[in-house]
Amino acid sequence: MKKVIKWILIVLLVLAIAGIIFIFAPGYQLYKDAINEISLDKKVELVKEDENYLPLDQIPERLSKRCYRCRRSSF
């Protein structure tokens, strides 16, 4: 009986690992393709050059607190 439970747990563990790989591998490939297209540093510079860019220290405190509360409540 213990061997059966042990094998079932091993099979479930292998299936869980395979599922994680199946889910995250395509996302990682998209990340690698995006980084190869344009470097992360260059992308940050492009975002900062946007006329609508607002540094974090310039965001009103009231707005940031509301965003924080909203994000906390969604979990």
C-alpha positions as CSV (number, residue, x, y, z in Angstrom):
1,M,0.0,0.0,0.0
2,K,2.8,2.4,0.9
3,K,4.5,1.7,-2.4
4,V,1.3,2.6,-4.4
5,I,1.0,5.9,-2.5
6,K,4.6,6.6,-3.1
7,W,4.3,6.0,-6.8
8,I,1.2,8.1,-7.0
9,L,2.9,11.0,-5.4
10,I,5.9,10.6,-7.7
11,V,3.6,10.6,-10.7
12,L,1.8,13.7,-9.4
13,L,5.1,15.4,-8.8
14,V,6.3,14.7,-12.3
15,L,3.0,15.9,-13.8
16,A,3.2,19.1,-11.8
17,I,6.8,19.8,-13.0
18,A,5.8,19.0,-16.6
19,G,2.8,21.4,-16.2
20,I,4.9,24.2,-14.8
21,I,7.4,23.7,-17.7
22,F,4.5,23.7,-20.2
23,I,3.2,26.9,-18.8
24,F,6.4,28.9,-18.3
25,A,8.5,27.8,-21.2
26,P,6.6,29.8,-23.9
27,G,6.6,32.9,-21.7
28,Y,10.3,32.6,-21.2
29,Q,10.8,32.2,-25.0
30,L,8.7,35.4,-25.5
31,Y,10.9,37.2,-23.0
32,K,14.1,36.0,-24.7
33,D,12.8,37.1,-28.1
34,A,11.8,40.6,-26.8
35,I,15.2,41.0,-25.2
36,N,17.0,40.0,-28.4
37,E,14.9,42.6,-30.3
38,I,15.7,45.5,-28.0
39,S,17.7,45.5,-24.8
40,L,16.1,46.1,-21.5
41,D,18.2,49.3,-20.9
42,K,17.2,50.7,-24.3
43,K,13.5,49.9,-23.6
44,V,13.7,51.7,-20.2
45,E,15.2,54.8,-21.9
46,L,12.4,54.8,-24.5
47,V,9.8,54.6,-21.8
48,K,11.4,57.5,-19.9
49,E,11.6,59.6,-23.0
50,D,7.8,59.3,-23.5
51,E,6.0,62.6,-22.9
52,N,3.5,60.9,-20.5
53,Y,6.2,59.3,-18.4
54,L,6.0,60.3,-14.7
55,P,8.7,59.2,-12.2
56,L,7.5,57.4,-9.1
57,D,8.5,60.3,-6.8
58,Q,6.1,62.7,-8.7
59,I,3.0,60.5,-8.3
60,P,0.7,62.0,-5.7
61,E,0.7,60.1,-2.4
62,R,-3.0,59.9,-2.4
63,L,-3.1,58.1,-5.7
64,S,-0.3,55.7,-4.8
65,K,-2.1,54.8,-1.6
66,R,-5.3,54.1,-3.4
67,C,-3.5,51.9,-6.0
68,Y,-1.8,50.0,-3.2
69,R,-5.1,49.4,-1.4
70,C,-6.8,48.3,-4.6
71,R,-4.0,45.8,-5.4
72,R,-4.0,44.4,-1.9
73,S,-7.7,43.8,-2.0
74,S,-7.5,41.9,-5.2
75,F,-5.4,39.1,-3.6
